[in-house]
Amino acid sequence: MGIETIAVFSESDAGALHVRHADEAVSLGAGSAAETYLSIDRLLDAARSVGVDAVHPGYGFLSENADFARAVAEAGLVWIGPSASAIEEMGDKLRARTRMDSVGVPIVPGSSPAVTGDAGLLAEAARIGFPLLVKASAGGGGKGMSRVNRPEELPDALEEGRRLAEAAFGDGTIYLERLLEGSRHVEFQVFGDSAGNVVHLFERECSVQRRHQKIVEETPSAALDPARRAAMGAAAVTAANAVGYVGAGTVEFLLDAHGRFYFLEMNTRLQVEHPITEAATGYDLVRAQLEVAGGEPLPAAWRDGSVEARGHAIELRLYAEDPVEFLPRSGRLLEYREPSGAGVRVDSGVEKNDVVGLEFDPLLAKLIVSAEDRKAAIERARRALSEWIVLGVETNLPLLAAVLDSEEFRSGGYDTGLVRRLPRDAANPPAPDAAWIAAAMADEPASPTRADGFAAVDDPWRNLAGWRLGV
């Protein structure tokens, strides 16, 4: 679009890929996330120092913070997102539940917004029943969320939930919500403009999760028939209209085993998994964000309802973590090669030789595949995963492959408990020796060759054309 981009970074992120790719980059200084990426004052100082016109908050840190949105606007800059009031209404999960209840959108049973202290929440838990979830009111991405099976577990869960919510979002407010066992997580992409147009761009199934964070998403959802899709899409638009929503957002629902759906929360920002909606509709959602923030209306095809979702798209998130216990991992990427080919896209934050630390979210990259139908998309995703080489840092690649290979996922009849039901050894196969050998060969200096093309040294690893390697 010809728009100059300015990146911000903390000192621990000085060599990050986004810094290297931006037209210019501004340091937020040293310190923790709270002192850098969560510091409104430092961010605005950075914006002023280079004279930017607009601020895009991404999809983490302060992206759902009303104070930041308001501060950006008061500084005379364009905020690429919904208004501060909409974020306050919908970005705060407790307020959003109250508003949705008032406009007739069904909500998951949970604690009263007026109850925030331990004593009150313990009493609310007895009313809601176990198992339940402790959730961060200002949160997203599963951070600050935990499952509680018994009353005696709740006090520690409340303390931990507040601590994590404060660290991740600068707001320690938490609440309780009934855990709907066997449910599916289905969200709808919504978009509004300043002229009052609000639409949805179909759904994304996000039920493959670990620790309440999504790792595989797909569109369309195998759980929705046309009638249910229409009903949930209408509810999503009602939710967005209720707060005069402008820009990109996501209305998330839980779909229970009986086909009933409940409002879960609204993410007042772009989602990590937005590329599968782009793949299915053919529209660039970030471009639309920028156009709407500049005062333009939504595309005509969106407004007249003529957008169609075609084929099938799947996103898989690559995390630097143990694929069984999901603990973060760090190290240097000794080798990093992404898959490619028709219908394959990779959005990455790393390259070979980058150092992966433990300071921030362990998401490294996203693989997006699209094909004519679900079966073909799964096969394309399996092929792409098999070509993805990541060495030096442990990742969840084996877990992603295990999900795609599971009969439960392939049938389309899965729910949010899928990952817990996978055999533990399915996500922890033997080390990929072939990948290590390929990486070692790639880094070897060139050797003199004979006329037949073989290396002039008697080394089978340099003459693999004449060998068969079994792994």
ROBAVO-919843 format. One line per field, with one value per residue (C-alpha): residue in three letters; x, y, z; residue number from 1. Coordinates in steps of 0.5 Angstrom, whole numbers. Each point is the difference from the previous one (the first is absolute). Layout:
<pts>
type	Ala,...
east	X,...
north	Y,...
up	Z,...
seq	NUM,...
</pts>
This chain:
<pts>
type	Met,Gly,Ile,Glu,Thr,Ile,Ala,Val,Phe,Ser,Glu,Ser,Asp,Ala,Gly,Ala,Leu,His,Val,Arg,His,Ala,Asp,Glu,Ala,Val,Ser,Leu,Gly,Ala,Gly,Ser,Ala,Ala,Glu,Thr,Tyr,Leu,Ser,Ile,Asp,Arg,Leu,Leu,Asp,Ala,Ala,Arg,Ser,Val,Gly,Val,Asp,Ala,Val,His,Pro,Gly,Tyr,Gly,Phe,Leu,Ser,Glu,Asn,Ala,Asp,Phe,Ala,Arg,Ala,Val,Ala,Glu,Ala,Gly,Leu,Val,Trp,Ile,Gly,Pro,Ser,Ala,Ser,Ala,Ile,Glu,Glu,Met,Gly,Asp,Lys,Leu,Arg,Ala,Arg,Thr,Arg,Met,Asp,Ser,Val,Gly,Val,Pro,Ile,Val,Pro,Gly,Ser,Ser,Pro,Ala,Val,Thr,Gly,Asp,Ala,Gly,Leu,Leu,Ala,Glu,Ala,Ala,Arg,Ile,Gly,Phe,Pro,Leu,Leu,Val,Lys,Ala,Ser,Ala,Gly,Gly,Gly,Gly,Lys,Gly,Met,Ser,Arg,Val,Asn,Arg,Pro,Glu,Glu,Leu,Pro,Asp,Ala,Leu,Glu,Glu,Gly,Arg,Arg,Leu,Ala,Glu,Ala,Ala,Phe,Gly,Asp,Gly,Thr,Ile,Tyr,Leu,Glu,Arg,Leu,Leu,Glu,Gly,Ser,Arg,His,Val,Glu,Phe,Gln,Val,Phe,Gly,Asp,Ser,Ala,Gly,Asn,Val,Val,His,Leu,Phe,Glu,Arg,Glu,Cys,Ser,Val,Gln,Arg,Arg,His,Gln,Lys,Ile,Val,Glu,Glu,Thr,Pro,Ser,Ala,Ala,Leu,Asp,Pro,Ala,Arg,Arg,Ala,Ala,Met,Gly,Ala,Ala,Ala,Val,Thr,Ala,Ala,Asn,Ala,Val,Gly,Tyr,Val,Gly,Ala,Gly,Thr,Val,Glu,Phe,Leu,Leu,Asp,Ala,His,Gly,Arg,Phe,Tyr,Phe,Leu,Glu,Met,Asn,Thr,Arg,Leu,Gln,Val,Glu,His,Pro,Ile,Thr,Glu,Ala,Ala,Thr,Gly,Tyr,Asp,Leu,Val,Arg,Ala,Gln,Leu,Glu,Val,Ala,Gly,Gly,Glu,Pro,Leu,Pro,Ala,Ala,Trp,Arg,Asp,Gly,Ser,Val,Glu,Ala,Arg,Gly,His,Ala,Ile,Glu,Leu,Arg,Leu,Tyr,Ala,Glu,Asp,Pro,Val,Glu,Phe,Leu,Pro,Arg,Ser,Gly,Arg,Leu,Leu,Glu,Tyr,Arg,Glu,Pro,Ser,Gly,Ala,Gly,Val,Arg,Val,Asp,Ser,Gly,Val,Glu,Lys,Asn,Asp,Val,Val,Gly,Leu,Glu,Phe,Asp,Pro,Leu,Leu,Ala,Lys,Leu,Ile,Val,Ser,Ala,Glu,Asp,Arg,Lys,Ala,Ala,Ile,Glu,Arg,Ala,Arg,Arg,Ala,Leu,Ser,Glu,Trp,Ile,Val,Leu,Gly,Val,Glu,Thr,Asn,Leu,Pro,Leu,Leu,Ala,Ala,Val,Leu,Asp,Ser,Glu,Glu,Phe,Arg,Ser,Gly,Gly,Tyr,Asp,Thr,Gly,Leu,Val,Arg,Arg,Leu,Pro,Arg,Asp,Ala,Ala,Asn,Pro,Pro,Ala,Pro,Asp,Ala,Ala,Trp,Ile,Ala,Ala,Ala,Met,Ala,Asp,Glu,Pro,Ala,Ser,Pro,Thr,Arg,Ala,Asp,Gly,Phe,Ala,Ala,Val,Asp,Asp,Pro,Trp,Arg,Asn,Leu,Ala,Gly,Trp,Arg,Leu,Gly,Val
east	0,6,0,6,0,4,1,1,4,3,7,0,-4,5,2,-7,-3,-5,5,5,-6,-3,2,2,0,0,2,-4,6,2,-5,-5,-7,-3,5,1,-6,-5,2,-4,4,6,-4,-3,7,3,-6,1,8,-1,-7,-4,-7,-4,1,-1,0,1,-4,4,2,-4,-4,-7,2,-5,5,5,-5,-3,8,1,-6,2,7,-3,1,-4,-2,-1,-5,-7,-1,2,-7,-1,6,-2,-7,3,7,-2,-3,-4,-3,-1,-4,-5,-1,-1,-5,-4,-1,-2,7,0,6,4,-2,5,1,-3,4,-1,3,8,3,1,-5,-5,3,0,-8,-1,4,-5,-5,3,2,7,4,0,5,4,1,3,-5,5,3,1,4,-2,5,-2,-5,0,-5,-2,-3,-2,-1,6,4,-3,4,6,-3,-3,7,4,-5,0,8,0,-5,4,6,-3,-5,1,-7,0,-8,-3,-6,-3,-4,-3,4,-4,3,0,-1,3,3,-3,2,-3,4,-4,2,-3,1,-1,-6,-4,1,1,1,3,5,-2,3,6,0,6,-2,7,3,6,-1,-6,4,-1,5,-4,-6,-4,-5,-6,-2,-2,-5,-4,-6,-3,-5,5,5,-5,-3,7,2,-6,2,7,-3,-5,6,4,-5,-2,6,1,6,5,6,1,-2,-2,-6,1,-5,0,-4,-3,-1,-7,1,-1,4,3,3,7,4,2,7,0,6,3,0,7,-5,-2,4,-5,-6,5,1,-7,-3,6,0,5,-2,6,-1,-8,2,5,-6,-5,5,1,-8,-2,-6,0,1,-6,0,0,-6,-4,1,3,6,1,5,3,4,3,5,4,5,5,4,8,2,7,-3,1,-6,-2,0,0,5,4,7,5,7,3,-4,6,-4,-7,-3,-7,-5,-2,-5,-7,-5,6,1,5,-1,7,3,7,6,6,5,-6,1,-7,-1,-5,-2,-6,-5,3,-4,6,-4,-7,-1,-6,-3,-6,-3,-6,-3,2,3,4,2,2,4,4,1,3,5,2,1,5,4,0,7,2,6,3,-6,-6,-6,-7,0,-1,-6,-3,2,-4,-6,0,1,-6,-6,-4,3,-1,-7,-2,-3,5,-1,4,3,3,7,-1,-2,6,5,6,5,-4,3,7,2,8,5,-1,7,-1,-1,6,4,-3,2,7,1,-3,6,5,5,0,5,4,-4,1,-2,-6,-3,3,4,7,1,-2,-6,-7,-3,2,-2,-7,-2,3,-3,-6,-1,-5,-3
north	0,5,1,1,-5,2,-6,0,-5,-1,-1,-7,0,4,-5,-2,-2,6,5,-2,0,7,6,3,-3,4,-3,0,-1,-6,-3,-5,0,4,5,0,-3,2,7,5,6,-4,-2,7,3,-4,2,7,-1,-2,4,-6,1,-6,-6,-7,-4,-7,-6,0,4,7,-2,0,5,6,5,-1,1,6,3,-1,4,5,0,2,-6,-5,-7,-6,-3,1,6,0,-1,-6,-3,2,-4,-6,0,-1,-7,1,7,-4,-6,6,3,-6,-2,6,-1,-7,-3,-7,0,-5,-1,4,5,6,6,3,-5,0,-2,-7,0,1,-4,-6,1,1,-6,-4,3,-2,-7,-3,-1,7,5,6,5,7,6,3,-6,-4,-5,-5,4,1,-6,-6,-6,-2,-7,1,5,-1,2,7,4,-1,0,7,3,-3,3,7,-1,-2,5,6,-2,-2,6,5,-2,-5,0,-8,-3,-7,-4,-7,-5,-3,-7,-2,6,3,7,4,7,5,6,6,7,7,7,7,0,-5,-6,-7,-6,-7,-4,-7,-4,-4,-6,1,-7,-3,3,-1,4,4,2,-1,-4,-2,4,-2,3,-2,-3,-7,1,5,-1,6,1,0,4,6,0,1,5,4,0,2,6,2,-1,5,5,0,4,4,-4,2,-4,-7,-4,-7,-3,-7,-5,-6,-6,-5,-7,1,5,6,6,5,7,-1,6,5,2,7,-1,-4,-7,-4,-5,5,-2,-6,5,3,-6,-2,6,3,7,3,2,4,4,1,2,6,2,0,4,5,1,-4,-5,-7,-4,0,-7,0,5,-4,-7,-3,-2,-8,-4,-5,-7,-1,3,-2,3,-3,4,-2,1,-1,-4,-8,-3,-4,4,7,3,6,-2,5,-1,2,-2,-4,-1,2,-1,1,-4,3,-2,2,1,1,6,1,7,-1,4,-3,-2,-5,2,4,-1,-2,3,-1,7,0,-5,-6,1,-1,0,-2,-5,2,-5,0,-5,-2,-4,-2,-6,3,5,-5,-4,7,2,-7,1,7,-2,-6,5,5,0,3,-2,2,2,-5,1,-2,-3,-7,2,3,-6,-4,4,0,-8,-1,-3,4,7,-3,-2,7,-2,2,5,4,-6,-3,1,-3,-6,-1,-6,4,-4,3,7,-2,-5,-1,5,2,-3,2,7,1,-4,5,6,-2,-1,6,4,-4,4,-2,-6,-1,-5,-5,-1,-4,5,-3,3,-2,-2,-7,3,-4,6,5,-6,-1,-1,-7,-1,-2,3,-4,4
up	0,0,8,3,6,7,5,7,4,7,1,1,-7,-4,-5,-1,-7,0,2,-6,-5,2,-3,6,8,6,7,6,4,5,5,0,-4,5,-1,-7,-4,5,1,-3,2,-4,-6,-1,1,-5,-5,1,-1,-7,-2,-2,-2,3,5,-2,7,-3,4,7,6,-1,-6,4,5,0,4,-6,-5,3,1,-7,-2,5,-3,-7,-3,-4,4,-4,4,3,5,7,2,-4,3,7,-2,-3,1,8,0,6,-3,-7,3,3,-6,-4,5,-1,-8,1,-2,4,5,3,8,4,6,1,-2,6,4,0,7,2,5,-5,-6,5,1,-8,-1,4,-4,-7,2,-2,-4,-2,-3,4,-6,-1,-1,-4,-3,-7,-3,6,5,7,-1,4,1,7,2,7,5,4,-6,-1,5,-4,-7,2,3,-7,-4,2,0,-7,-2,3,-4,-6,-1,6,3,5,0,-1,0,0,-6,0,-4,-6,0,-8,-3,-6,-1,-6,-1,-6,-3,0,-3,1,-3,2,-4,4,-4,4,-4,2,-5,3,5,2,4,6,4,0,6,5,7,-3,-5,-8,-4,-6,-3,-6,-5,-1,6,-1,6,-3,-5,-4,5,6,-4,-1,7,3,-5,1,8,-2,-4,6,5,-4,-2,8,1,-7,-2,-5,-3,1,5,2,4,3,2,3,-3,4,-1,-1,-6,5,0,5,-1,3,-1,-5,-2,-2,-5,-5,1,-1,-4,-5,-6,-1,-1,-5,-3,0,-3,-4,4,4,7,2,-6,2,7,-3,-5,5,5,-6,0,-6,0,0,-7,-4,0,7,1,-5,3,-7,4,-1,4,-5,1,7,4,6,5,4,5,1,8,3,5,2,-4,6,6,-4,4,-3,-4,-2,-4,-6,-7,-3,-6,-2,-7,-1,-5,-6,-6,-3,6,5,4,6,4,4,6,-1,-5,1,5,4,8,3,7,6,1,-5,-3,-3,-7,-5,-7,-3,-6,-4,-5,-5,-5,-3,6,7,-2,-5,5,5,-4,-3,8,1,-6,2,7,-2,-4,6,3,7,3,7,3,2,-3,0,-7,2,4,-7,-4,5,0,-7,0,5,-2,4,-3,-7,1,2,6,5,6,5,3,-6,2,7,-3,-5,2,4,-5,-6,1,2,-5,-1,-2,-8,-2,-7,1,5,-6,-5,4,1,-7,-2,4,-2,-5,-7,-2,-6,-5,-5,-7,2,5,7,5,-1,7,2,5,-1,3,-6,-5,2,-7,0,7,3,7,5,6
seq	1,2,3,4,5,6,7,8,9,10,11,12,13,14,15,16,17,18,19,20,21,22,23,24,25,26,27,28,29,30,31,32,33,34,35,36,37,38,39,40,41,42,43,44,45,46,47,48,49,50,51,52,53,54,55,56,57,58,59,60,61,62,63,64,65,66,67,68,69,70,71,72,73,74,75,76,77,78,79,80,81,82,83,84,85,86,87,88,89,90,91,92,93,94,95,96,97,98,99,100,101,102,103,104,105,106,107,108,109,110,111,112,113,114,115,116,117,118,119,120,121,122,123,124,125,126,127,128,129,130,131,132,133,134,135,136,137,138,139,140,141,142,143,144,145,146,147,148,149,150,151,152,153,154,155,156,157,158,159,160,161,162,163,164,165,166,167,168,169,170,171,172,173,174,175,176,177,178,179,180,181,182,183,184,185,186,187,188,189,190,191,192,193,194,195,196,197,198,199,200,201,202,203,204,205,206,207,208,209,210,211,212,213,214,215,216,217,218,219,220,221,222,223,224,225,226,227,228,229,230,231,232,233,234,235,236,237,238,239,240,241,242,243,244,245,246,247,248,249,250,251,252,253,254,255,256,257,258,259,260,261,262,263,264,265,266,267,268,269,270,271,272,273,274,275,276,277,278,279,280,281,282,283,284,285,286,287,288,289,290,291,292,293,294,295,296,297,298,299,300,301,302,303,304,305,306,307,308,309,310,311,312,313,314,315,316,317,318,319,320,321,322,323,324,325,326,327,328,329,330,331,332,333,334,335,336,337,338,339,340,341,342,343,344,345,346,347,348,349,350,351,352,353,354,355,356,357,358,359,360,361,362,363,364,365,366,367,368,369,370,371,372,373,374,375,376,377,378,379,380,381,382,383,384,385,386,387,388,389,390,391,392,393,394,395,396,397,398,399,400,401,402,403,404,405,406,407,408,409,410,411,412,413,414,415,416,417,418,419,420,421,422,423,424,425,426,427,428,429,430,431,432,433,434,435,436,437,438,439,440,441,442,443,444,445,446,447,448,449,450,451,452,453,454,455,456,457,458,459,460,461,462,463,464,465,466,467,468,469,470,471
</pts>
